[in-house]
Amino acid sequence: MKNVVSLKSLAKELNISVSTVSKSLNDSEEISDQTKERVKNLAKLRGYSPNPIAVRLQKQETMQIGVVVPNIENPFFASVLKGIDEVTNTSKYNIITFLSNESLKKEKECLDYFSKGNVDGILICIAEETNKKKTFDHIIDIKQKGIPLVLFDRIPMQPLGFDAVQVNDYDSIISAYEHLENKDCKNIAFVSSIPTLIVGRLREDGYLAKTDNPTVIAFEDLNELQRTLDETLKEGKIDGLIAADIDATLLCNSAIQKRGLKFSEEISLIGYVNASQNELSYPKISFIDQHPKEIGKKTAQILLDRLESKEENIPAKDVILNTTITIGDTSS
């Protein structure tokens, strides 16, 4: 077995103290340039590298960032993670990713682990159950422990005092509605499988702000959503659909095609999809692009800035990123 080169072995070979070796490698002003040179030359010759755990303990840093996402199967969160990784990859920090699986209990366990000195900062999108029960004490506790935390995407209505990054969900739906109006759609319905989520409510509010004759089809149960959507389309009055999420969008697309309706002529659709998958499918769905990778990059950068800042009591940032509409075959 190869001998491990340590501070102790270097000190023994040079006949100096371990403390002197350590200070020399860290360019301490207490050590002469001649001694520093001797230590660094021998360290290089012997292939010495610092023990990362020891370095972290010495600096009182873990050099780890904890990330909690509610669902990795959703392409949105996969893209957010790519953005986070892209930014942290150029820093000294590594990321540890946990899944809450939309569970309040699991989310609490994730934050409990992170809060026990295992990370320097936390990025989190709150779970659906957390949102429904409006239980945020476990998140607020993180602030009391002095650990920087940034919320992204699902931001509670009540201010929690943390940095937050979200998109303009309300205005996004207004833009989508206005696009369909410009396509001469007269009866536009709103379809959602996320009526209780914060983003779902914001999107529905945007729709309701624009219409005088609302048709809201909103159920968490996808079978119920599909059944109600089919019945509504049978009436033949709806000529435009705005879907609030990926599942709702796919159901709308399927229901329209099953009825043999012609996109853009008889009915138009705007929703939310995975952009890369949409490019490979037909018809290409018009969608609201939330730019999830940019959300991840902005979220990570805010946390890194806070971790590296020497200032205290910096006010929390509330960043709202703009979405864009990508026009496809369903509303061209």
N, C-alpha and C positions, 0 to 999 in steps of 0.2 A: 504494500500500500504506500502511495506517495505521501511523504511527510507534508503536513499542512504548515505553510509559512505564516507565522503569527507575529504580533508585536513582541511577544516574549522571546521567540527564537531570534528575531533580529537584534533585540537588546542584548541577548546572551552573546551573540557573535561579535557585536561591536563593543561589548563590555561597558555598556551604559544602562541606565534605567529604562524601564518600559515607558515611564512618563516622558522621558526625553525623546524617545522614538516617536511617541504619539504626537508630541508638540512639534517635532521636526517635520513630520508628514503634513501637519496642519499649518505650517509656516508661522509658528508662534514667534513673536518678537523676543521672547525670553531665551531663545536658542540662537547660537551663533550661526552665521552663514556656512562656516566650514563644517560644523556638525550636521546641519541640515543637508548639505551636499553628500556627506558620507552616508547618512541614513537613506536618503532618496536613491542614491546609486545602488546600495545593497538591496533595497526593497525592489528595485527594478530588475536587478540581476537574479534575485531569488523568486521573482514572479509574484510578489506579495500583492494582494488586493484586500481592501477593508471588508470586514464582516458586515453585511448590510443591516443585520438585526442590531448589531452593536452601534452602528452609526445612527440608526433610528432612535435607539434608546438614549444615546448621547445628546441628540438634537431634540429629543422629546417630540419626534414626528414619526408617523407611521409610513408616510409617503404613499398612502393609499386613499382612494376616494370611493365611497360606497354609493352604488346606484340601485334604486329600487324601481322596477317597472311592473305594471300590473299584469301584462300579458305579452309574452314574447312571440306568440303566434300571429299577432297583429303586425302587418308589415310596417305600420306607422312607427311602432316602438323599435323595431329592428333598425329602421333608418335613423331614428333619434340616437340610438346607441352608436351607430356608425359615426355620427357627428361628434358625440362625446369622445369617442376613442380617437378620432382624428386630432382633436385639440389636446387631449391629455397625453397623447403619444409623443408630443414635442416638449412635454414638461417632465419634471422629475417624478410625477405621480403615476401610479398604476390604478386601474379601476377594478373593483369587485362588484359584480352584478348579482343581485338577488331578485327573485320573482315573488310578488305577493299573491299572484293568482286571484286578484280581485278580492282577497280576504283581509278583513280588518285584523284578525288574530295573527295571520302570517305577517302582515305589515308591521305589527307591533314587535314581533319576534325579530324581524330584520333590523329595525331601528334599535332594539335593545342590544343586539349583537354589535352593531356599529358604534353605539354610544359607550361601549366598555373599552375605549382606548384602541379600537381596531382600525379606525379611519380618522383622517384629518378633516374631512368634509363629506357632505351627503347631497346627492341629487335624487329627487323623488317625484314620481307621478302617483298621486294617491289612488288607492284601490276603490272599486265601485262600492263595496260595502262601507268603507270609511265615509264616502261621499253620501250614501243613503242615510247612514246613522248620524251624520254630522258630528262624528267623534274625532276630535283633533288634539286631545290632551297629550297623546304620546308624541305628537309632532312638536307641540309647544314645549314639552320637556327637553327637547334637543337644544332649544335656545338657552334654557336655564343651565345646561351643561357646557355651554360655550362652544358648541360645535357648529360651524357654518353650514347652512342648509339652503338649497335652492329648489323651489317647487317648479314643475313644468307641466304644461298642457292643461291639466285639471286643477284649476285654482279655486279654492273655497271662496264663497261670497264674502264671508267674514274675514277681515284682515288678520293674518297670523303673525305679521311682523317679519316675514322672510322675503328674500329676493324671489322674484317670480318671473317666469317666461311663458307667454301664451300667444295665441294668434287671435286676430280680430274676428272671432266666430260670428258675432252678431252682424257685423258689417259684411262679412263674407256672404251670408244668406241674402242680405239685401241686394248685393251685387248680382247674385245668381238670379234672384227674382226679376231684377230690372233687365237682365239679359233675356229671360224668357218673355218678358213684356215686349221687348223689342222684336221678338220673333212672332209677335201677334198672338201670344197665348193669353186667353181670356179667363180660364179657370185652372188655376195652378194649385196643386195639392202638395202638402208637406208629409213626408213619410219618414218615420224614425223608429229604430229599435233601441234607442238610448234615451228615452224620455226623462229618466230620473237623474242621468249624469249632468254635471254642471255644463259641459259643452253642449249636451243635447238640449238643455233648457234655453241656453243662450241662442242656439240656432233656431229653435222654435220661436223664441221672442222676436228674432229678426224677421222671420216669415210673417208673424202676426202683425208686426208693425207696418207691413207693406200691403196687406190684403184687407178688403172690406167684406170678402166672402170666403172665409177660411174653410179649408177641408184638411183636417189634421188626422193622419192615420199613424198612431203611435202605440206600439206594444213591444214589450221586451220579449215576449214569446213569439218566436219567428213564425210558427204555424198560424197563430192568430193574426199576425201582421200580414202574412201572405193571403189568408182567407179574406180579410177585410179589404186588402188592396185589390184582389181579383173582383170582389163584389162591386167596389167603387168604379173600377174601369168598365165593368159590364154596363153601367148606366150610360156610358158614352159621353159624359159631360166634361171630363177632365182632359185638357189638352197640354198640360205641363206638369212635370213632377220635379220636386226638389227633395232629394234623399239626404238624410242627416248623417249617414255613416256608411261604412262599406257594406255591411249586411243588407241594409235597407236599399242601397244602390243596386246590388246584385239581384235582389228580389224584384225591384222595379223593372230592371232590364229584362229579366226572365218573363215577368207577367206581360209586358208590352209585346214581346216577341211571340208568346203563346197565343195572344189575341190577334196576331198578324197585323198589328198597327204599324204604319210607316213612320219611322223617326223623321222629325223635322217637318213632316207634312201634316200628320194627324196628331202627333204628340211629341213633346220634347222632354228630355231628361238631363238634369245636372245632379251630380252626387259626389261621393268620395270613393276613390279607388287607389290601388297601388299603381303608381305611374308606369313603372317598368313592365308590369304585367299587362296593363292597358294597351301598351304599344304593340303587344303580341296578339291581341284579341280583335275580333270584329263582331259587332261594330265598336269603334273606339268611343268610349263614354266621355262626355263632357264632364269635367270634374273640377272641384275646388282644390287647388294644390296648396297644402299647408306648409310645404317645404320642411318636412320633419328633420332632415339632416341639419338644416340651419338652426332649428330649435335646439338640437343637441349641442351644436357648436357654441351657440350663444349661452346656453345654460352652463356648459363646462367653463367657458371663459369667465363668466361672472364669478363662479366659485373660485377659480384659480386667482383672479384678481383680488378677491377677498382674502384668500389664504396667504397671498404674498404681500398684502398691504401692511404697512406699519401703523396705520391709523386705527383708532378705535371709534366705536359708536358711529360707524358709517351708515347713513340712512338706507333702508331697504329699497331695492330697485324693483319697479314693476314694468317689465318690458313687454310690449305688445307688437308682435311681428305681423306684417301684412301678408295676406294670402293672394293668390292670383287664380284666375279661371282659365283653364285650358279647354278650348273648344274642340270637341270631337264630332263623330257622326250623329250622336243622339240629339244635338241641338245646333247643327251647322246651318 
